[in-house]
Amino acid sequence: MAFARATGIVNLLQRDQVRGATLKANGQARLQGRAGSVAATNAAEDYTVEVNIGSPGTSYTLSVDTGSFNTWVGAGKLFVSSSSTVDTGDSVFVSYGSGYFEGTEYDPWATGFAGVDGIIGVGPVDLTEGRFGNSDTVPTVTDNLCSHEVISEHLVAVSFEPTNGEPTFGGTNSSKYTGPIAYTSLTITSPASYYWGIDELIAYGFETILGNTAGIVDTGTTLILIASDAYSAYQIATGAIEDDNTARPANAQIWPRSLNIAIGGSSSDIYLVVSNIGSPFGEGFHFINAYTFLEWFYSALYPGNSRVGFPTTSYTDATTN
């Protein structure tokens, strides 16, 4: 498989906006057991896990992506075929905000979950329809784990703590969250409905920034993105001013200052984790709760029951990042 990678992360906002536009376009085109946890590592702009693919297995570092339906390798370490991988002969091409991949679909068996070689996609299966030269859907990692009875429940839970965390397949890890999980139904508004889409209202203090509307939860996006007009209201409410180098306002909800250099910012400035999605309200895709949001909550993604939950964690009310 070939992968065209973006030329760095200096303009993180631009990368996220392109990804958001791609996710929305993909959704619009579509309109037309047991629990096991693995460690996840914060790589500044996304989280990665180590995955063994094949038998005997080859280890790959994969980015955890709730907005992707594909699991693939080959961006860094080349794919190694084994006795358990089957070439289907189907071609695939998928575009992301940070690049694209194209190649051939294999049916591998992945075991031993413990710079990125690919993506492990834990998004909904519906978006795989028609992606592989036919009209059928292709099972995701979660689907395969469930169908092979490796896990007993069709559920993915994600703990993205500010430093490191873990995704859990087939259940939740109660040590990672506080209190009960209150679930909400997935949105029916497209194109957000083709992802982990929810309806939410965003307020700053007593001021409503974005009325109750549809958006998605996405670990593959770094910044929290909101509709352009809502972002303008947010800037006014916070008094934030955009930085010419990063296009991100300073002196509000903040990006970890130790990672300022990674986004092309000044080590002495404070940068906001909320930015402009690049399109106005009214298109059915008005926000992305990215991993800078998910770090503060525990996420239970439940495709079997078409619902998600975001219980609080010990980091939810933290005053520092």
N, C-alpha and C positions, 0 to 999 in steps of 0.2 A: 504494500500500500504506500502511496505517496501523500505527503502532507506539506502544505505550504504554510509556514508559520509567519505570524506578524513580525515586524522588525523591532521588537522590544516593547516595553510597557510605559514609555515616557508619557504618551498621551493615552492614559488609561480610560478616560472618559470617551474618547473617540472609539476605542475598541469596544467598550460596553454599548455605546449607541449603535454601532454597526451590528453587534450581536443581537441587541434588542430588535432592530429592524428586521434582521434575518429570521428570528424566531416568530415575529409577527407575520412576516410574509409566508413562512412555512405553514403557519396555522391557517392563514387565509387561503393558501393553495389547497390545504386539506379540506377546507370548507367547500371548496369547489371539490404442622411440623415442629420446626425448631428455629430458635433465634441464634444468630451468630454475629459477633461484632468484630470489626477490624480497625486497626489504628489508622487515623488520617493525619497527614502532616500539612501544616499551613505553609504554602510556598509563595506568600506575599500576595499573589493575585488569584490563587485558587487552592484547593485542597487536593492532595494526592494519596493514593493507597497503593500498596504493593500487592500484585495479583499474579498467581501462577496459572499459566494457560497451557493446556495440553497434558499428555502423559507419555513420557516423563515431562514434568512441567518446566516452563521457562518463565522466569520472573520479569514482570514489567511494572513500571511506575505509571499509573493511570490517574488522570484527573477525574474527580467525582463530579458528575454533571446531571442534575435533575431536569435540565432542559433538553437533554439529548436522549434519543431512543436507541442509539447505536453504541456498541462496545467494540473498540478497534485498537489495533496496535500498529507500529511501524514508523512513527514520527521520529523516534530516536533509535532505539534498538529494533532491528529488523525482525519481522515475524518468523518464528521457527516452527515449521510443520512437524507434527508428531503422529503417532499411530491413532490418536483419538480425534484428530481434526479432519474434517471432510470438506473438500472443495465443492461447493454447490454449483459453481460455474456462473453464478449471477454476479453482475457488476453493480457497484454502488458508488454514488457520489453524494457527499453532504457538505454544505457550506456552513461555516461558523463565523462569528465576528472576528476571530483571530486567525482565520485561515480556512482551509478546506482539506478533505481527504477524499481519495478515490482508490478503488481497488476491487478485490474479489471477496465475496461473502464466503466465510467458512462456518461450519458448525462445530465449534470447539467445546470442550468441557473445561470449566474453570474451577480450580481448587486452591487451597492453601492461602486464603486471604490473610494476611498478616497486617531539573530538566525533565519531563513527562514523555512517555512512550506512546500514549494514546489517551482514550477516554473510556471510562466505564459509565455507560448511560443507564440511569435509573428513572428516566422519564416514562410517561404513559406509552403503551404499545400502539395506540391508534395511529400515531404519526409514521409508523413503519409501513403502512399500507401503500403499495405501489412503488416503494423505494427500491425494490430489488428486481425490477423487470417483470413483475407480476402484480396482481391486485391483492395478494394475500398479505396479512401482517406477519411480522417476524418476531418471535418471542424475545423479550428483553432478558437481561441477567436475572431479574427478580422472577419473571415468568418461568424461566428454566429451573431456578432453584426450587420453586414451588412445585412444578410439575414432576421433578425428579425426587420430591419429598425430602430434599435437603433441609428445607424449612417447612414449618407446619402452617404458617399464616402468610397470606399475600400482603406483606407490609414491609416498608423500608422506613427506618427511623434514623435521624441524623443529629449528631451532637457536634457542632462546630464551635468549640470553645475558642476564646480569643487567641490561644497559642496553637493547640492541637485538639483533635477530637476523634470521633469515630462514627461511621455509619453502621447500623445494625440491620441485618436482613432477617425477616421473619418474626420480629417482635420489637420490644422497646427495652431500654436499659434504665430501670427506675433510679439508679444512682446518679443519673445525669440530669434529672429534672426534679422540680419541687411541686408538690400538689398534684391534683388530678389533671388528666388530659381532656380538655374541652374541644370536641371536634366540630368542624364546620363543613358544610357540603361544598363540593367543587362548584365553581361558577358555571352557569349555562350560557354565558355571553361569549361569543366567538370573536376573535381567534384565541382568546385566553383559555377557553374551555378545552383546547387540545393539549394543554400542558397541565402542570400543577397550578391550576388557576383558581383564584378565590375572589370574593367581593370584600372590599374593605373601605373604611373611611380614614383619612389621615387628618389629624389636627395638630396644631402647635399651640400648646397652652389651651386657651378657650377659643382659638380661631380655627375654623375648618379650612384646611389647605386644599384637600381633594375630597369631594363628596363621595358617598358610597358608590363604588364602581369596580370594574373588573381589572385584574392584573395577574401576575404569576409569581411563583416562588422559583428561584433559579440559582443554584450554586455556581453555575458557570459564568455568571455576571458578578463583578466585584463590587461596584457601587450600587447603592439604592437609587433607582431611577424613577422619576415621576413625570407626568405630563408637563409639557412646556409652560402652560399657563399656571399650573399648580406650583411649578418650580419658581416662577416669578413671584408668586404670592409668598412662597417660603423664604425667598431672599429678602423680601420686604419685612417679613415677620422677624427674621433673625438678624437683619442688618448686615448680612454677609456680602462680601465683595469678591468677584471672581479674580483669580490669579491668572496673569497673562500666560504663564508657562504651563500651568496644569489645567486651566479652565475650570477650576474647582474653587468655590468660595472658602474663605478662611474664617476662623474664630466662631465656629458653631459646633454641632455634633462632629466629633473629630476622627480622622484617620490616625492610626498609631504613629506617633512622631518618629519612632525608631525606623519606620519604613518610608519616611518622606523621600529619601533619596531614590527609592525603588520606583517612584512615580514621577521622578523628575522635579520634585519640589525642593524648597529650601529646608534645611534641617532645623531652622529656627522658627518656621511658621507652623500654624495649625490649619489643617485642611478638613473640609467637610466630607462626610461619607454619603451625602444626598446630592444628586445631580440631575441634570435635564435628560429625559429620555429621547428628546429630539423630535417629538411630534405632539400635537395638541390633544386636548380632551375630545372624545367623540368617536374614537376608532376601535373601541372594544379591547384595548390593550394599554392601560393607563399607568401602570407602575410595574416595577420589577423589585421584589423583595430579594435582594442579592445576599451573598454570604456575609457582607458586613451587617445585615439584619439578622441572619440566621445564627451568627455568633452569640447573640444575646438570648436566644430561645432554643428550646428543643423542638425538633420537627418530626412528626409522625405522618408519613405519607401512605395512605391506605387505599390503593387502587381497587381492592376487592370490594370496598364499601363506598367508593367515590367520595372520600372525605379526607380532610387533613386536620391536624391539631398542632398547636404551638404552646405547650406549657412553659411556664417560667423556669429559669435556672438560677443558680447562685450568682450568675453574671448579669441577669436582666436589669437589676437596679444599680449596677456598678457605676461609679462616677468617672472611671478611667477606662481607657481601652489599651 
